[in-house]
Amino acid sequence: MPAKEQLTVLALVAIVACVFARPDSSNGAIKTNFANGDTSTIIKHDIDTGISEDQSDTSKTSKTRNIVSELAPEANVVGQSNADQHKLVQVPLENGNLGVSSSHIVFPDSSSDSANTIPFSEEESKQIPLFRNVSKTVNQRFPHAVLFGGTCGGSIISPKWVLTAGHCTLFTGGRYVLAGTGNSGDNTGVSRRVKKLHLHPLFTVGPYWVDAQNFDLKQVAARWDFMLAELDQPFDFDGVTIDAITLNEEKDVTPETLAGYAGYGTDHHGGFMRSEMHAMDLKIKPNEVCKKLIQYNSDDMLCARGYEPNFDAACNGDSGSGLVANNKLMGVASWVENDAFECKAGNIVVFSKVAAVRDWIRQVANV
């Protein structure tokens, strides 16, 4: 090949390489890319325990292992047969995991406190709910909040049990839980292996596998969207960065109650799981507001919406995160208004109602 043509070919190769070399500006241990329905999990470095998520590929010809088959040998999903435990239909995330966006959510800087709350004096800080005390770091305000399987949130409800969303099984094998940190990538957290996963027996999920645009879907919902993760070793609570959250018992929640959650989800379409934990401020809305979403059912759901000035919401990767109000766990992040095509500030966020499954949690986890 003539030298001139060789230079032309090399230049084209360099351009293609630059286009596909997507830099990752954050430092998280596990980075999941939600762009264009990509379910690949990209390793940055191992968690302290040495557990690491191998890269997964949606290609049928991929030689990498399926993320469900990456479960620890002793980890099982209750309610599935052994044959099913190592099967997972790879689905595009544009229809799931709290939506994929065609526009950006306007989030407050994850390194600073939320703009919806103001600092309190030492005396005032003793009288306000912990989750609203912005004099503390995000993970101190939400000491129960965890990173589940690298792609979801969750809540510690006892030393050996974490509550998360059932639909997280679509995106992760759920082999580990990371707690006690506000940054998943700085090796300051404490991780535990998952011994067994328990899906709620009534859990069902909407059609994640179809093209939402072709079927005129605005959002993809889930019913009884709960899963309990039983850990192989208990967490040691310090009451500051690692602690259990009290479960709400009351099925009726006062509308406009201030609430919040913490998670690691992405802030825009095509982004990565954030390494820094972020806090979102919401208000629980009356069922009349929630029912504008056709899939909403008050039997097992409640909804919340952000308020001025940020109008916080949720995006993919925030699934499973726990909604807190009155220092109790009210819900588990499940789906969002219009999550089939956007993540947008001010959209209604639907949570699975914890009070609706208190008997099941007692039966399974004795909590």
C-alpha positions as CSV (number, residue, x, y, z in Angstrom):
1,M,0.0,0.0,0.0
2,P,1.4,3.5,-0.9
3,A,2.6,5.5,2.1
4,K,-0.1,8.2,1.5
5,E,-2.8,5.6,1.7
6,Q,-1.3,4.0,4.8
7,L,-1.3,7.4,6.5
8,T,-5.0,7.8,5.6
9,V,-5.9,4.4,7.0
10,L,-4.0,5.1,10.2
11,A,-5.7,8.5,10.6
12,L,-9.2,6.8,10.2
13,V,-8.3,4.2,12.8
14,A,-7.2,6.9,15.2
15,I,-10.5,8.8,14.7
16,V,-12.6,5.7,15.3
17,A,-10.6,4.8,18.4
18,C,-11.2,8.3,19.9
19,V,-14.9,8.1,19.2
20,F,-15.3,4.8,21.0
21,A,-12.9,5.5,23.8
22,R,-15.4,6.9,26.3
23,P,-13.5,8.4,29.3
24,D,-14.8,7.7,32.7
25,S,-14.4,10.8,34.9
26,S,-15.5,9.2,38.1
27,N,-13.5,6.8,40.2
28,G,-16.1,4.1,41.2
29,A,-15.2,0.5,41.7
30,I,-17.9,-0.8,39.5
31,K,-19.0,1.2,36.5
32,T,-22.1,0.3,34.6
33,N,-22.7,2.0,31.3
34,F,-26.4,2.6,30.6
35,A,-25.8,4.1,27.1
36,N,-28.0,2.8,24.3
37,G,-29.2,-0.1,26.4
38,D,-25.7,-1.4,27.1
39,T,-25.7,-3.7,30.1
40,S,-21.9,-4.2,30.2
41,T,-20.3,-3.9,33.6
42,I,-16.9,-2.3,33.5
43,I,-14.3,-3.1,36.1
44,K,-12.2,-0.3,37.6
45,H,-10.7,-2.1,40.5
46,D,-11.6,-4.8,43.0
47,I,-13.7,-4.3,46.2
48,D,-11.7,-4.9,49.4
49,T,-13.0,-8.4,49.7
50,G,-11.5,-9.3,46.3
51,I,-14.9,-9.8,44.8
52,S,-15.1,-8.3,41.3
53,E,-17.7,-8.2,38.6
54,D,-16.4,-9.6,35.4
55,Q,-17.2,-7.8,32.2
56,S,-20.5,-9.0,30.7
57,D,-21.4,-8.8,27.1
58,T,-24.9,-8.9,25.5
59,S,-23.4,-10.5,22.4
60,K,-24.5,-14.1,21.8
61,T,-20.9,-14.9,20.8
62,S,-19.4,-13.5,24.0
63,K,-17.2,-15.8,25.9
64,T,-17.6,-13.9,29.2
65,R,-19.8,-15.4,31.8
66,N,-23.3,-14.3,32.5
67,I,-23.7,-12.0,35.5
68,V,-26.2,-14.3,37.1
69,S,-23.9,-17.3,36.9
70,E,-21.4,-15.1,38.7
71,L,-23.3,-15.6,41.9
72,A,-21.4,-17.2,44.7
73,P,-21.9,-21.0,44.7
74,E,-24.0,-20.8,47.8
75,A,-26.1,-17.9,46.6
76,N,-29.5,-18.8,45.2
77,V,-32.6,-16.8,44.1
78,V,-35.4,-18.2,46.1
79,G,-38.4,-19.1,43.9
80,Q,-36.3,-20.1,40.9
81,S,-35.2,-23.6,39.9
82,N,-31.5,-24.4,39.8
83,A,-31.7,-24.5,36.0
84,D,-33.1,-20.9,36.0
85,Q,-30.5,-19.5,38.4
86,H,-27.9,-19.3,35.7
87,K,-30.1,-17.8,33.0
88,L,-30.7,-14.2,32.4
89,V,-32.3,-12.5,29.4
90,Q,-30.1,-9.6,28.6
91,V,-32.3,-6.6,28.1
92,P,-31.7,-3.0,27.1
93,L,-31.8,-0.7,30.1
94,E,-33.6,2.0,28.2
95,N,-36.9,0.4,29.5
96,G,-35.7,-0.4,33.0
97,N,-33.8,0.3,36.2
98,L,-35.6,3.5,36.8
99,G,-35.5,4.6,33.2
100,V,-33.0,5.8,30.7
101,S,-32.9,9.4,29.8
102,S,-32.9,11.3,26.5
103,S,-32.1,14.4,28.5
104,H,-30.2,15.3,31.7
105,I,-31.7,15.5,35.2
106,V,-30.5,18.6,37.0
107,F,-29.0,17.2,40.1
108,P,-27.2,19.2,42.8
109,D,-23.4,18.7,42.9
110,S,-22.9,15.2,44.5
111,S,-20.0,16.6,46.5
112,S,-22.1,19.2,48.2
113,D,-25.3,19.0,50.3
114,S,-28.7,19.2,48.6
115,A,-30.0,22.7,47.8
116,N,-33.4,21.7,49.1
117,T,-32.2,21.8,52.7
118,I,-30.2,24.3,54.7
119,P,-27.5,23.9,57.4
120,F,-28.8,23.7,61.0
121,S,-27.3,24.8,64.3
122,E,-26.0,22.1,66.6
123,E,-29.2,22.4,68.8
124,E,-31.5,22.3,65.7
125,S,-29.7,19.3,64.3
126,K,-30.7,17.3,67.3
127,Q,-34.4,17.9,66.6
128,I,-34.6,17.2,62.8
129,P,-34.7,13.9,61.0
130,L,-31.3,12.4,60.4
131,F,-31.8,12.3,56.6
132,R,-32.3,16.0,56.5
133,N,-29.3,17.0,58.6
134,V,-27.0,18.5,56.0
135,S,-24.4,19.2,58.6
136,K,-23.5,15.5,58.1
137,T,-22.2,13.7,55.0
138,V,-24.7,11.9,52.7
139,N,-23.7,8.4,54.0
140,Q,-24.0,9.6,57.6
141,R,-27.5,10.9,56.9
142,F,-28.4,7.6,55.3
143,P,-26.2,5.0,57.2
144,H,-28.5,2.2,56.0
145,A,-27.9,2.9,52.4
146,V,-25.8,0.4,50.4
147,L,-24.6,-0.3,46.9
148,F,-26.1,-3.6,45.9
149,G,-24.4,-5.7,43.2
150,G,-22.8,-2.7,41.6
151,T,-25.9,-1.5,39.8
152,C,-28.6,-0.9,42.5
153,G,-29.2,0.6,45.9
154,G,-30.5,-1.1,49.0
155,S,-31.2,-0.6,52.7
156,I,-29.8,-2.4,55.7
157,I,-32.7,-3.6,57.9
158,S,-30.6,-5.9,60.2
159,P,-27.0,-7.0,60.5
160,K,-27.5,-9.8,58.0
161,W,-30.3,-8.5,55.8
162,V,-30.6,-5.9,53.1
163,L,-33.9,-4.9,51.3
164,T,-33.7,-3.9,47.7
165,A,-35.8,-4.1,44.5
166,G,-36.8,-7.4,42.8
167,H,-36.2,-6.1,39.3
168,C,-32.5,-5.5,40.2
169,T,-32.1,-9.2,39.2
170,L,-32.4,-8.0,35.6
171,F,-29.1,-6.1,35.9
172,T,-26.9,-7.8,38.5
173,G,-26.3,-11.2,40.1
174,G,-26.2,-9.4,43.4
175,R,-23.1,-11.1,44.7
176,Y,-22.1,-8.4,47.2
177,V,-23.2,-5.4,49.2
178,L,-21.1,-2.3,49.9
179,A,-21.9,-0.2,53.0
180,G,-20.3,2.3,55.3
181,T,-19.1,4.8,52.7
182,G,-20.2,7.7,50.6
183,N,-17.8,6.7,47.7
184,S,-17.8,3.3,46.1
185,G,-14.4,3.8,44.6
186,D,-12.1,4.9,47.5
187,N,-11.9,1.6,49.4
188,T,-13.4,3.1,52.5
189,G,-16.5,0.9,52.6
190,V,-17.2,-2.5,54.1
191,S,-18.5,-5.2,51.8
192,R,-20.3,-8.5,52.5
193,R,-21.0,-11.4,50.2
194,V,-24.6,-12.3,49.5
195,K,-25.5,-15.8,50.7
196,K,-29.0,-16.0,49.3
197,L,-31.5,-13.8,47.5
198,H,-35.2,-13.9,48.3
199,L,-37.7,-12.5,45.8
200,H,-41.2,-11.6,46.9
201,P,-43.5,-14.3,45.7
202,L,-45.8,-11.8,44.0
203,F,-43.1,-9.9,42.2
204,T,-43.9,-9.3,38.5
205,V,-42.3,-6.9,36.1
206,G,-43.5,-5.1,32.9
207,P,-42.3,-5.7,29.4
208,Y,-38.6,-4.6,29.7
209,W,-37.7,-6.5,26.6
210,V,-39.8,-4.6,24.0
211,D,-39.1,-1.4,22.2
212,A,-41.1,1.2,24.3
213,Q,-41.5,3.6,21.3
214,N,-42.9,0.9,19.1
215,F,-45.4,-0.1,21.7
216,D,-46.2,3.4,22.9
217,L,-45.0,2.7,26.5
218,K,-44.4,5.7,28.7
219,Q,-43.1,3.8,31.7
220,V,-42.4,0.1,32.7
221,A,-43.6,-0.8,36.1
222,A,-43.2,-3.6,38.5
223,R,-45.6,-5.1,41.1
224,W,-44.5,-6.2,44.6
225,D,-41.0,-5.1,43.6
226,F,-39.1,-6.4,46.7
227,M,-36.1,-8.6,47.3
228,L,-34.3,-9.5,50.5
229,A,-30.5,-10.2,50.4
230,E,-29.3,-12.5,53.1
231,L,-25.6,-11.9,53.9
232,D,-23.0,-14.5,54.7
233,Q,-21.5,-12.3,57.5
234,P,-23.3,-9.6,59.5
235,F,-22.4,-5.9,59.3
236,D,-20.9,-4.4,62.5
237,F,-23.0,-1.3,63.2
238,D,-21.2,1.8,64.3
239,G,-24.3,4.0,64.5
240,V,-22.7,6.6,62.2
241,T,-21.9,5.2,58.8
242,I,-23.4,1.7,59.1
243,D,-26.7,1.1,60.7
244,A,-30.1,-0.5,60.2
245,I,-33.2,1.6,59.3
246,T,-36.5,1.0,61.1
247,L,-39.2,-0.4,58.8
248,N,-42.5,1.6,58.5
249,E,-45.6,-0.3,59.7
250,E,-48.3,2.2,58.7
251,K,-49.8,1.6,55.3
252,D,-51.4,5.1,55.1
253,V,-48.8,7.9,54.8
254,T,-49.6,11.5,55.3
255,P,-49.4,13.4,51.9
256,E,-46.6,16.0,51.5
257,T,-44.4,14.3,54.1
258,L,-40.8,15.2,53.6
259,A,-38.8,12.2,52.4
260,G,-35.5,11.4,50.8
261,Y,-33.3,8.6,49.5
262,A,-29.6,8.1,48.8
263,G,-28.1,6.1,45.9
264,Y,-25.4,5.8,43.3
265,G,-27.5,6.0,40.1
266,T,-26.5,7.9,37.0
267,D,-27.3,11.5,36.5
268,H,-28.0,11.3,32.7
269,H,-28.7,9.1,29.8
270,G,-25.7,7.1,28.7
271,G,-23.9,7.8,32.0
272,F,-22.2,5.6,34.5
273,M,-23.1,4.6,38.0
274,R,-21.7,7.5,40.1
275,S,-19.0,6.7,42.6
276,E,-20.2,9.3,45.0
277,M,-23.4,8.7,46.9
278,H,-26.0,11.4,46.2
279,A,-29.1,12.4,48.3
280,M,-32.5,13.3,46.8
281,D,-35.2,15.3,48.5
282,L,-38.8,14.4,47.8
283,K,-42.3,14.8,49.2
284,I,-44.7,11.8,49.4
285,K,-47.7,12.6,47.2
286,P,-51.4,11.6,47.7
287,N,-52.7,8.6,45.7
288,E,-54.8,10.9,43.6
289,V,-51.6,12.3,42.1
290,C,-49.9,8.9,41.8
291,K,-52.9,7.4,39.9
292,K,-52.2,9.6,36.9
293,L,-49.7,6.8,36.1
294,I,-51.8,3.9,34.8
295,Q,-49.6,1.2,36.3
296,Y,-49.8,2.7,39.8
297,N,-51.5,0.6,42.4
298,S,-51.7,1.8,46.0
299,D,-51.9,-1.8,47.4
300,D,-48.1,-2.1,47.1
301,M,-46.9,1.3,45.9
302,L,-46.5,4.9,47.0
303,C,-45.1,7.8,45.1
304,A,-43.1,10.9,45.7
305,R,-41.9,13.9,43.8
306,G,-39.1,16.5,44.1
307,Y,-39.8,20.1,45.1
308,E,-38.3,23.5,44.6
309,P,-35.6,24.3,43.7
310,N,-34.2,21.1,42.4
311,F,-37.3,19.0,41.8
312,D,-35.2,15.9,42.5
313,A,-36.2,12.6,40.9
314,A,-34.4,9.3,40.1
315,C,-32.6,7.7,37.2
316,N,-31.3,4.2,36.3
317,G,-29.1,2.8,39.0
318,D,-31.2,4.3,41.8
319,S,-33.4,1.2,41.8
320,G,-33.6,-0.5,45.2
321,S,-32.7,2.7,47.1
322,G,-34.8,3.2,50.2
323,L,-37.2,6.1,50.7
324,V,-36.9,7.5,54.2
325,A,-39.5,9.7,56.1
326,N,-39.8,10.2,59.8
327,N,-36.6,8.2,60.2
328,K,-38.4,5.1,58.9
329,L,-38.0,3.1,55.6
330,M,-41.2,3.9,53.7
331,G,-40.4,2.5,50.2
332,V,-38.0,0.9,47.8
333,A,-37.3,2.7,44.5
334,S,-39.0,0.9,41.7
335,W,-40.0,2.9,38.6
336,V,-40.4,6.5,37.4
337,E,-42.9,8.5,35.4
338,N,-41.9,8.3,31.7
339,D,-38.9,6.1,32.5
340,A,-39.3,4.4,29.1
341,F,-37.7,7.3,27.4
342,E,-36.4,9.9,29.9
343,C,-35.0,10.8,33.3
344,K,-36.4,14.2,34.0
345,A,-36.4,16.5,37.0
346,G,-39.8,16.7,38.6
347,N,-41.1,13.3,37.4
348,I,-43.0,11.2,39.8
349,V,-40.9,8.4,41.5
350,V,-42.8,5.3,42.5
351,F,-41.6,3.2,45.4
352,S,-42.7,-0.2,46.5
353,K,-44.5,0.2,49.8
354,V,-42.6,-1.4,52.7
355,A,-45.6,-1.5,55.0
356,A,-47.4,-3.7,52.5
357,V,-44.9,-6.5,53.0
358,R,-44.1,-6.3,56.7
359,D,-45.4,-9.8,57.3
360,W,-43.3,-11.2,54.5
361,I,-40.2,-9.5,55.8
362,R,-40.8,-10.9,59.3
363,Q,-41.4,-14.4,57.9
364,V,-38.2,-14.5,55.7
365,A,-35.8,-12.3,57.7
366,N,-37.3,-12.4,61.2
367,V,-37.0,-8.6,61.2
